Amino acid sequence: MKADAAGGGRLPIVFVHGNGETSQAWSSLAARFRTRGYDRLFAIDLDPPGHGSCVAYAEQLAAFVAREVRPGLGGGAPLALVSHSLGAPVVRYYLSMLGGAAGVSHAVHIAGCVSGAPACDVMLLRDPDGRIFRQAPEIHTGGSPFLRALDACGPPPGVRCLTLSSPHDAQYLLFEDGPQLAGADNRVLPGLGHWGLRESDDSFALMAAFLEDDAHRSTIGLGAPSPPDSPIGTWLACEPEFQGLELTFSDRGVVTRRAEGRETQGVFVATPSLPSHQLDLRFGDDRILALYRLTISGDTLGLVLGEPDGPRPHRVRLPALFWRSGPRTRPDALVGAWRSTAPGTLGGIGMAAFTLQLAADGEWSIQTSAGDDIRVGGVWSAGAPSDAGPLRLDLTIMRSNTPRLAEGAWWGGLAEVKDGEMRLELPAVTRGAIRPQVIDYPSVLVRG
């Protein structure tokens, strides 16, 4: 369907935000659409903003469209839906299960939770019934009934769909194709994070072209890079329960396992395949079949092991995580006391303001000064400096008063320092966390 002549021929747009956000998340993007002649823009506030179910949110969306949008459009004039992150399954449910497709011509899913969110797998470990995070049972990566039902519906009739995703999006690392949708125009924009996908020039250009039925002329987002597939190298376990475990895969097909002062050697065969690579391990008489994936930068390995002499796992879900070992240093540019001026992602776990200490002897600590009382510390190092981008910062947690940042865990991030200011990208939790691949929503710190 095409937009009618009212409103300058531009489609009305309804924006649907993601988890924990509000309609204000769309302020910047809405302003860009207004400058392009879109003057009928609507944004819903989903309630509650951080832990409601997708079904309830979709019902809110249906009521919002009927109450706030339709009366001003007249008749059956089509509209467009633009969603971000958790907003994608909300929009999909509205279109396929609540009859929304009858009045919608275009749907854009930015960094959308289409095939499940790895973060929900972790949520279910501590909240298996979804009593706190009600969307977790709906959109985990284990083939939830909610997502299977949406997939069974197929593309909503009469609705054209565009997805925007990135292999650098921290929400889908090791699941890079998770935001892509069968039957949609799936565009991949490398180098952008979860929030950068919503704000970038390329994203806006694609969205505008798509809503104006001109995306077929654009080459933006075509020909996406593939993550590496070789496990060769030395890998250190990220999770506390595997603290001290080290795996080395050599180019001669030898695997070495080191743990608790003991070393065991075996052989391996790695077979790149889709959607997950296969790994065959043999230690003595034990044969172990596994699946693995690597992040786009090759710095984190996700490994799912079968039982000895048992079948190969059928999917990568809640993998054991390993970070790549390499030359480490403690650059003078990072050493010292740093005071936050903006919390970034860490604000979501109560770190509204904090001081980071990085000592030359390898000790580090964080102490909050606003928000929750959080005190963590341990030892740190960083990757060798280069001109290729931010430093890879590795924090091992030896002391912690919060379960979100577990003792014994590795906490990997990115840091860059310029003109006395540090931009620091760290995951908000350590369980199931993978080093960010780009600086996307950083904490900002200054010396002092």
N, C-alpha and C positions, 0 to 999 in steps of 0.2 A: 504494500500500500504506500502511496505517496502522501506527503503532507498536503493539506488544503491550502488555499491561498491566504487565509487569515494568518496574521503574525509574520508577514513577509515571506511566506512559503517555507519557513523553517518548522521542523517538527517540534512539538512540545516535548520537553525532557523531564522525566522523573528520576531523581538521583536516590540511590539506596546505599547507605553507608555500611561499613563493616563492623566487626566486633569491637565493642568498647568505645566507639566513636559516636558522633552526633551529626546532624545536618551541616554543622559548621565545617566539617571536613571537606565539603565541596566548594567552599567560598572561592578559592583560587581558580578552580576549573570552571565554575559557573561564570566568573567574570570574563574568562576567555571566550566562552560561548556567547556571552552578551555582545562582545565586540565584533562577533561574526554575524550578528543579526538574530540570534536566538533570544526571543523576549518572553517566552513562556516556559519558565524554569521552576521546578518544584523539587523540594527535598524533604524526605520524611525523617522523623526522629523515632527510631525503633526503641521500644520500652519493654523490659529494662535493657539498657544499652550494652551490658557486658556478658550476660549469661542466660538469655532467653532461648526458646526453641525456635528453629527455623519455621515450623508450621505456624506458631503463634505470630511470628514476625510477618509471614506471608499474609495472614489474615488481617494484620494491621495495614499492610500495604494495600490490600484490596479495599479496605474501608477508606483509606486515605485517597486513593484514586477516585472512588465514587463520591467522596465528600468534598475534596479540595480541588480536584483536577477536572473531572468530567463536566461539572456545571458550567465552566467557562469555555469549554471547547465546542459544545453543540454537536448533536447527532452522534455519529460513529466515527468522528475524526480520529485518525490514528495518533499514537504517541510513541515515544522511545523511552526505554528504561536503561539507565546506566548504573551498574553496580560495582562495588569494590569488595573483594575478599569474601567475608561471610554473606554479603549482600547477594552474591551469585546464586547460592542454593535457595535463598528467599525468593528471588525473582523467578528462578526455574519452577519452584513450587506454585507460585502465583500464576504463571503462564500455563502450566500443564495440569494442575489440579484444581484451580479455582476459577477457571474460565477466562483468565486474563488475556490469553492470546487473541481473543476476538477483537480487542481494541488496541493491540500493539503491533507495530510494523518492524521495529528494530530493537535489539537488545545487545548491550555491550557489557561484557564481564571483564573487569580489570583485576588481575591477580586473583581470580575467582576460585573459590573452593568447589570445584566441579567433581573431582574424583576422591575427595576426602582431604582432611587436614592432618598432617603428622602430629601437630600439637594436640589434637583431640585424642590421639592414641595415648599420649602421656597423661592427659587429664583423666582418662578412664582408669588409669592405674590407681589413682587415689580417690576417684569418684565413679566407681563402676556403674552405678545406676543413674548417673547424670542428675543427681539431686541438686548439685550446685551449678554445673555447666550443662544446661539442658540441651545444648546443641551437640555436645560431645557424642552421645549415642547415635545421633543422626548423621554425622559427617566425619566419622573416623575412616581410616584407610583400609579397614578389614572387610569391605563389602557390606556396608550397612543396608538394612532394608529400605531406609529412606532414600538413599542414593540409587539403589537398584530399581526402585519404583520409578524414580525420575528418568533413569536411563531407558527403562522399558517403554516409556511414553514416546521416546524418540524426539526429534526436533518439533517444537510447537508449530502447528500449521500456520502458514502466513507470516511467520516471524523470522526475519533474518538475524543471525547472531554473529558477533565479533568477539573474540577473546584476545586479551593482551597478557602475555606472560614473559618471564625472564628466567634463564638458568641461574641467575644471581639472586633471585628472590629468596630471602632467608626462611620464609614460611614453607617453602616447597623444596628445599635442598634434598637431594637424593630422590625426589619425586617431581622432577622438573616438568613433566608433561601433565601433571595433575590438574592444572587450570585449563587445559584444552578440552574442547567439547566436540564430539562427533557431529559432523554436519555443519560446523561453524567455519567461519573464516578465522583460522587460528594464526595469530601473528606473534612472533617471539622477538623481544627486544633485549639483547644482551647488554650487560653493564648496568642494568637498573634494578633497584631493590623493590620491596613490597610497596613502599609509598612513592618511590620515584616513578613507578609505572603509572601512577595516577597523575603525576605532575609534569611529566617530561614533554618537551616540544614534539617529539616523534609520536608519543601517545595521542596528544591532542590532534595532530595532523591526521593520524589514522582515524580517530573517532569522527572528526568532522567530515572527512571524505566518506566514511562508511554511512553516516547519517544522511549524506547528500547523494548516496548511491554512486559514489565515484571511487570507492576503495580499490576496485579492480585495476585502476591506473597506477596505484602506488606500489612500489617495491619494498617499502619499509616493512621490516619484520619477516621477510622471506629468507629462506636459507639459513636456518638457525644452526649454531655450532653444537656439537655433541660433547658431552662430558668425556674425559679420558676413560680408558677401560683397562689399563694395566695396573695390577696391584704391586708391582715391583718397587721395593723400598722398605724402610723400617717404619713401623707404626706403633704408637703408644696408646694404650687404652685410656678412654676419656672418663669412664664411669667409676665411682668409688669401689663398687664390688669387684672390679677387675684391676684395682690400683697396682701398678708395678708390672702388669702384663705387657710384653713387647713381642711383636711379630715382625720377622724379616723375610721378605720374599726376594730371592735372588733371580737373576736372569738365567741361571742354570737349572731352574726348576726345583731348587731347595728352599724349604721353609724352616725357619728357626723360631722356636717358641721359648721365651725367657720369662720366668716368674719365680719369685721367692728364692732367688739365688740359684735356680736350676735351669739348665738349658736342654732342650729336646729338639732333635732335627727330624725332618720328614721330607716328603716330596709333594709337589702340587702341580696341577694343571689348571690354568685359567682359560676359559672359553668365553670370549665376548659374545653376548647375545642380547636380545630384547624380549621383554622389558628390563630384565635384570641379568647380569653376567653370572656365569656358572663357575664355581671353584670346587675342584676335587682335591681333597687333602688325604694324605696317608702318613700316620705316625705308627710305625711298627705294624701290628696286625689290625689297627683301627683305621677304617676308611670312613671319612666324613665328607658328605656332600653339602655344599653351601651355595648361597647366592651373595652377590656383593654389588655395590655401586660406589662411585666416586663423585665428589662434588666437581663443579665445572673447572675449578682451579686445581683439582687434584690434591688438595691438602687434607681432606677428610675421607675416610673409608667407612662405609656402612656394611656390616657383615652379619649374615644370618646363618648359623650353623645347624645342620641336622644332627640327630643322635648318631653315635658311632654305628656304622653298618645299617643305618636307617635310610629312609627316603630323603630326597632333597626337599627343603621347604618350598612351598609353592608361591610365596610372595615375600618381598622385603617389607616387613612391618616391625617397628620397634627394634631396629638393628643394633647390635653392639657397635659402638663408635670408636674409631681410632684416629688420632691426629698424626700427621707425617712428621717424623723426626728429621732434623737437619741442623746446620750450623746455627748456634744460638749466641746472642750477645745481649748486652744491656746498654743501649745507646745513651750517651750523655743527654741527648735531646729529650729523653723521657724521664730521666732521673730527677727526683725532687717531689715537692708537695704541689698538688693540683686541686683547685677549688672549683666546684661545678657552678656554672651560671645558667645552664639549661640541662634538665635531667635526661632528655631523650627517652629511649625505650625503657631505661631503668626507672623512670617515674612510675611505670606501671606496677612495680613491686614495692612501692612505698619509699623509694629513694628520691624524694623531692629535692634534696640538696645534700651534697656529700663532699668529703675530702678524700682524695686518692694520694697515697704515699707510695712512691716507687724508689726504693733505696738502692744505692750503688752496690751493696753487698748481696742483693738478690731478694731481700724481704719486701713485701708489699702489704698494704692494708687499705681498707675503705671504712670510713666512719660517717654515718649520716648526721646531718645537723638540722634536718627538717624531714617531716614524714615519719615513717616507722624507725624504731631504733634498730639499726642494722650495723653489725660489726663483723667484718670478714678479713682474712689475711692469709699469707702463705709465702710462697716463693714465686719469682717471675723471671721471664726472659723474653726476648723478642727475636724475630728473624733478622738475618743480616740486612742492613740498610741497602736500598737500591733505589734507582730512579723509576722503578716500575709501578709504584703506587704506595699505599699505606703500609706501615709496619704490621706484621703479624705479632700480636701480643699474646703471650701464653701465661696465664695465671693458674697456679696450682693452689687449691684451697686447703689449708691446713687447720684453720680456725674459722668457725662460723656460728652465729647465733640464729640463723634462719634456715629452715629446711629447703627453701628455694635455691640456695647456694650451698650444696652439700659438701661437708668435709671429705677430703680425698678426691674430689672431682677436679677435672681440668676445665678451665673457663677461658675459652679462646676468643679473641676479638681482633679488631683492627684499630690502629691509632695513627694519626698524622698530626704533626706539630708545625705550625707556621705562625710567625710573628707573635710568639709567646702564648698562643692559644692551641689547645689540644682538642681534636675531634675524635671521640672514642665511641666505637660501636661494639657493644657487648650484648650477648643474649640476656634476656630477663630471668632465665633460670638455667640450671646446669643439666637437669635430667633431660636427656634426649636432645640437648642443644648442640648445634653445629656452628663452627666458626662462620660468621657472616662473610659473604664474598665481596660485598661493597659497603661503603659507608653510606647509609640510607637515612637513618633517624638517630643521629648520634647524640651522646652527651657532649656538651661543650664545657671545657674547663680552662681556667687560667692559672698561672702560677701564684702561689701564696696560700 
